Amino acid sequence: MVARMPSHVLLTQAMQPLKKVLNMTFITSFERNGIKQGREEGAYFTNINTLRTLIKIKLEVLPAWAEAKIEKADVGELQRWIYNVVKAHRVEDVFL
């Protein structure tokens, strides 16, 4: 019985001559999805760090309960809270 190569391996091998001629890098859908996921995770952690920093600058304290709330938040909540920092007078005001 002859073993068959996975289709992604065959595709990668077939693209090698084309890569050389066009001097281009091709990426697979798996790589593209990985890049997208990496960007989304980077944006998520950027929002977390931005919120932490803004609270510390404006309100001078980041209580443990607020830190826990930030860690559990989704992107939408983080973005809303970032905007709330601007008008907040207390840490509690950020999370309204």
VEXFIDREN-240470 format. One line per 5 residues: number of its first residue (from 1); their letters; for each residue x, y, z of N, C-alpha, C, O. Coordinates in pm, whole numbers, plus 50000, padded with zeros to 5 digits. Layout:
<recs>
NUM	A	X/Y/Z/X/Y/Z/X/Y/Z/X/Y/Z  ...;
</recs>
This chain:
<recs>
1	MVARM	50083/49881/50000/50000/50000/50000/50087/50125/50000/50182/50135/50078  50057/50219/49914/50133/50342/49902/50072/50447/49994/49951/50470/49991  50155/50511/50075/50107/50616/50166/50083/50744/50087/50164/50783/50003  49972/50807/50116/49939/50934/50049/49985/51051/50135/49973/51049/50257  50038/51152/50068/50078/51272/50139/49956/51358/50166/49864/51363/50085;
6	PSHVL	49954/51426/50280/49843/51518/50308/49839/51628/50202/49942/51667/50147  49720/51676/50174/49703/51776/50067/49781/51903/50094/49832/51965/50000  49792/51946/50221/49866/52069/50249/50015/52053/50218/50081/52150/50180  50068/51933/50233/50208/51907/50198/50225/51913/50047/50321/51973/49997  50133/51851/49974/50138/51855/49828/50128/51998/49776/50201/52037/49684;
11	LTQAM	50038/52076/49834/50021/52215/49793/50148/52295/49820/50192/52374/49735  50208/52275/49936/50331/52346/49970/50442/52312/49871/50515/52400/49826  50453/52185/49838/50555/52143/49742/50528/52202/49603/50621/52242/49534  50403/52206/49564/50366/52258/49432/50394/52408/49422/50421/52459/49314  50387/52479/49533/50405/52625/49531/50551/52667/49532/50581/52782/49501;
16	QPLKK	50644/52577/49566/50785/52612/49576/50842/52676/49449/50905/52781/49458  50822/52618/49331/50875/52683/49210/50813/52821/49185/50882/52913/49141  50685/52834/49213/50617/52962/49194/50672/53067/49289/50688/53183/49252  50701/53027/49412/50761/53119/49510/50892/53176/49457/50919/53295/49468  50974/53087/49400/51105/53130/49351/51091/53227/49234/51162/53327/49228;
21	VLNMT	51000/53198/49143/50981/53283/49026/50927/53420/49066/50975/53522/49018  50829/53422/49152/50765/53548/49191/50834/53617/49308/50803/53732/49340  50927/53547/49372/50997/53600/49488/50895/53647/49594/50908/53756/49650  50796/53562/49620/50691/53595/49715/50681/53485/49820/50720/53371/49798  50629/53523/49932/50602/53426/50037/50453/53399/50040/50373/53492/50048;
26	FITSF	50417/53273/50033/50278/53233/50042/50253/53177/50180/50340/53110/50237  50136/53203/50234/50102/53143/50363/49973/53062/50349/49886/53093/50267  49965/52959/50429/49847/52873/50423/49735/52936/50505/49756/53031/50580  49616/52880/50490/49503/52931/50568/49526/52908/50717/49480/52986/50800  49598/52801/50751/49631/52775/50892/49720/52887/50946/49699/52937/51056;
31	ERNGI	49820/52924/50867/49909/53033/50908/49833/53164/50916/49852/53242/51010  49747/53189/50818/49667/53312/50816/49579/53320/50941/49568/53426/51003  49514/53208/50977/49431/53205/51097/49515/53227/51223/49470/53293/51316  49634/53171/51225/49724/53191/51339/49766/53336/51353/49773/53388/51465  49794/53401/51242/49830/53542/51243/49713/53626/51294/49731/53715/51376;
36	KQGRE	49594/53596/51245/49474/53669/51289/49452/53651/51439/49425/53748/51510  49464/53528/51486/49444/53501/51629/49550/53575/51711/49518/53629/51817  49672/53577/51664/49779/53649/51734/49752/53798/51743/49777/53859/51846  49701/53855/51636/49667/53998/51637/49554/54026/51735/49558/54125/51808  49452/53940/51736/49339/53958/51827/49384/53948/51972/49342/54027/52057;
41	EGAYF	49469/53851/52001/49520/53836/52137/49606/53956/52175/49600/54004/52289  49685/54005/52082/49767/54124/52107/49681/54246/52137/49711/54323/52228  49573/54263/52061/49481/54375/52085/49414/54362/52220/49396/54461/52291  49377/54241/52258/49313/54216/52387/49406/54256/52501/49366/54329/52592  49530/54209/52496/49624/54241/52603/49665/54388/52601/49697/54444/52706;
46	TNINT	49665/54451/52485/49690/54594/52478/49580/54670/52550/49607/54765/52623  49454/54629/52530/49342/54694/52600/49353/54676/52750/49328/54770/52826  49391/54557/52795/49409/54533/52938/49516/54627/52994/49494/54693/53096  49630/54634/52929/49739/54718/52978/49705/54866/52971/49743/54943/53059  49633/54907/52867/49590/55046/52856/49497/55082/52970/49515/55187/53033;
51	LRTLI	49400/54998/52999/49306/55025/53108/49379/55032/53241/49356/55126/53319  49464/54937/53270/49541/54940/53395/49619/55070/53409/49615/55135/53513  49688/55107/53303/49772/55227/53306/49688/55352/53326/49723/55437/53407  49578/55365/53253/49493/55484/53266/49434/55497/53406/49429/55607/53462  49391/55385/53463/49337/55389/53600/49445/55434/53697/49420/55518/53784;
56	KIKLE	49565/55380/53684/49674/55416/53775/49713/55564/53759/49741/55631/53858  49714/55613/53636/49750/55754/53613/49643/55847/53667/49673/55941/53741  49518/55820/53632/49410/55912/53668/49368/55898/53814/49347/55998/53882  49355/55774/53861/49297/55752/53994/49400/55708/54097/49368/55692/54215  49523/55687/54053/49639/55659/54136/49635/55527/54214/49722/55503/54297;
61	VLPAW	49536/55444/54188/49528/55317/54257/49453/55216/54169/49360/55252/54098  49497/55091/54175/49427/54984/54106/49405/54871/54207/49491/54786/54226  49288/54872/54273/49261/54771/54375/49257/54630/54316/49236/54611/54196  49278/54531/54404/49278/54391/54361/49145/54351/54299/49143/54274/54203  49033/54402/54352/48903/54365/54296/48888/54417/54153/48827/54352/54069;
66	AEAKI	48946/54535/54126/48940/54592/53990/49029/54512/53896/48993/54487/53781  49145/54474/53945/49237/54391/53865/49171/54260/53826/49182/54215/53712  49102/54197/53921/49032/54071/53894/48923/54090/53790/48904/54006/53702  48851/54200/53799/48744/54230/53704/48801/54251/53564/48743/54205/53465  48912/54320/53555/48978/54345/53426/49023/54213/53363/49006/54193/53243;
71	EKADV	49080/54125/53444/49130/53997/53393/49019/53910/53334/49046/53830/53245  48897/53925/53382/48785/53842/53336/48705/53906/53222/48615/53843/53166  48737/54029/53187/48657/54105/53091/48682/54062/52947/48788/54009/52913  48581/54086/52862/48600/54065/52719/48641/54198/52656/48647/54300/52724  48671/54195/52528/48722/54313/52458/48623/54430/52465/48664/54545/52487;
76	GELQR	48495/54402/52447/48394/54508/52452/48390/54579/52586/48383/54702/52592  48395/54501/52693/48396/54560/52827/48521/54644/52849/48514/54755/52902  48635/54591/52808/48760/54665/52825/48756/54799/52753/48797/54901/52809  48706/54799/52630/48700/54923/52554/48604/55023/52618/48633/55142/52623  48492/54974/52667/48395/55062/52734/48457/55122/52860/48441/55241/52887;
81	WIYNV	48528/55041/52937/48590/55089/53059/48703/55188/53032/48723/55282/53109  48775/55168/52924/48880/55264/52886/48818/55402/52865/48873/55501/52912  48705/55408/52796/48635/55536/52777/48584/55591/52909/48586/55712/52930  48538/55504/52998/48484/55548/53127/48589/55612/53216/48556/55697/53299  48715/55573/53201/48822/55629/53284/48826/55781/53270/48855/55851/53367;
86	VKAHR	48800/55831/53152/48810/55974/53125/48720/56055/53219/48760/56162/53266  48601/56006/53246/48506/56079/53329/48503/56032/53475/48434/56091/53558  48576/55927/53506/48569/55868/53639/48634/55956/53744/48738/56019/53721  48571/55958/53861/48627/56026/53979/48673/55923/54081/48752/55955/54171  48625/55801/54068/48660/55691/54157/48679/55567/54071/48628/55560/53959;
91	VEDVF	48751/55470/54121/48771/55344/54047/48637/55279/54016/48618/55222/53909  48544/55286/54109/48413/55227/54089/48342/55284/53967/48266/55213/53901  48365/55412/53938/48301/55478/53824/48342/55417/53689/48266/55422/53592  48462/55362/53684/48512/55303/53560/48426/55185/53517/48406/55163/53397  48376/55110/53612/48309/54984/53583/48157/54993/53580/48088/54892/53592;
96	L	48105/55112/53563/47959/55130/53556/47906/55086/53422/47786/55093/53397;
</recs>
